[in-house]
Amino acid sequence: MKSNELHAVKGVLNTIEREARSLRDRIEVSKRTREELAGQPLVKADIANIMCAGVDYWAEQGPVLLQRQAEMIASRPGKSDWKQQTPILPGTPQELAHVLMALLGDDIKAGLRRIINGRPEDPAAGLPLDERAAKLAELDDMIAQDEQSLSELKHQVAAAGLRFPGSELFR
């Protein structure tokens, strides 16, 4: 009779150990998959969208800079010769870039898209960013659920006062 009971206890302990190993393995695979997905190169469409969004961002400063230039010209009504000075161009290359983005933004974005789309797609490119974000969130949820399950299993084993060869799985 005692042999049967010991055999049953050993079976339960083996089941717990297998479950813990399975959870650890799934967590490791999910984390590795997440890291690989997050680090994959972007597809061409995402590269173009990011660059075009940059054009829009920098273009927001252009009107402010041009207004400043217009105010400077307006404040000097007695000045007769503006030819040798270029007051419409701001003073720094960065300011000039803002103005060019504001004035020629659509043409710049079309040119960026043409150049980027003319490149071959990176064979290592991952999912598009919108799909990638959803997949990363899904992986994060899976990792959190498996870590929670492993934690609950650890607490159940500890509450039962059990120690067995597979207990290192819970450290």
Order of alpha helices (4+ residues) and beta strands (2+ residues): alpha-alpha-alpha-alpha-alpha
